[in-house]
Amino acid sequence: MNPTPSRRPSEGVVFLHGISRSFRSLIKMQLAVEAAGFATRNVGYPSRQKALSALADDIHPAIMPFAEANEGCTHFVCHSMGGLLARAYLARHRPSRLGRVVMLGTPNGGSEIADRLKDWPLYRMYFGPAGQQLVTARDAATETLLPAVDYPVGIIAGDRSLDPIASRFMLPGADDGRVTVARTRLDGMTDHIVIPASHALMIRNKEAIAQTIAFLKDGRFQTVR
């Protein structure tokens, strides 16, 4: 492996966006993480065209050389379905020096909205194969794709909604308009925090960005006073 170039930070962070989003949605957070002293790789992928298994293989060529160039650990920061993609990717292509993983609004336990809409033709057409994997009752293949985590995971959930209809009629309990707080939780997670932010906007939220950087550096979220 070539040595890490001078001036390049020793640790790196891979960013994975959510379904129907693009790498641009994470640029604000990416710039903040770079300013905090990390190298970054913001990966775009065709989230609505393939299932999680195929997407995990698709992103590998973009991540592998970046991880190999990092002298220190490679961390992951993921929004929404990007957290599930990270879990699938790390089960298959885990970097030798894996660091920490931050998930923002990731439906680790699925989403009741997907349960309600998965059979609707427009939902199936728009969200594609991966959209079918966002349900709360997963088939055996999807469960195998998302094994238990054995690396540090910090989860940020939101409890503000921009979609009152979904929150009232589809999502039981506190939610961010797409995923309930309870469904963001994951067995084996290291830390979990709830912030006043909606699903779409949490990745631009100042507190979410600060907490993400705190977990990347220290392996714990900051105590909210």
C-alpha positions, 0 to 999 in steps of 0.5 A: 500500500502506498503511504498516506500523502503528506497533508492528507488526514490519517482517518477518512469518512465515507458518506452514503446518502438515502434512497431517492437522494444524491451525494449532494444532500450530504455536502454540508455535513461532508464539509464540516467533517473535513474541517474537523480533520478527516479525509472524505469520500461522498459516494453517489449510487443508484438507490432506486434501481437496485436491491441493497445487495447489488448496491453494496457491490456497486459502491465497493470500487469507490470505497476500496481505494479510499479506505486503502489510502487512509493510514488510520481508520475508515469511518462511515456516515449514513443517512436513512437507507444509506445506513442499511447499505453500510451494514450490507457493505460492511458485511461483505467488504469490510475495510481492514481498519474499520472505524465508527459508523454514524447513522442518521434516521436509518430504519434499522427496524424498517418503516411502517410507511413502507409496510403500508405502501410497498404494494402500491404500483407508484411506490414500487415504480419509484423506490424500486427493489430497495424500497421493498427492503425497507419494510418492518417484516424482512424476508430471510435474504434481507435478514442475512444481508444485515447481520448483527453489528460488531463495530461502534455504531452511533444512531441519531434519530429525529422527532420532528415531522414535516408530514403530519398525515404520515405521522398521525396515520402510519407512524406509531410514536415519536417520529421524523416523518418517515421513521419512528425513533424506536425503529432507528434503534439497533441491537449492539449499537454503541450510542443513540440520541434524539434531536428535534429534526425531520428526516429530510433536514436532519443531515443539515441540522447543526446539532446533528452535524456536531454530534456526528463529529463527536461520535467520529472522534470520541465514540460517544455523542455529546451529552445534551443539556 
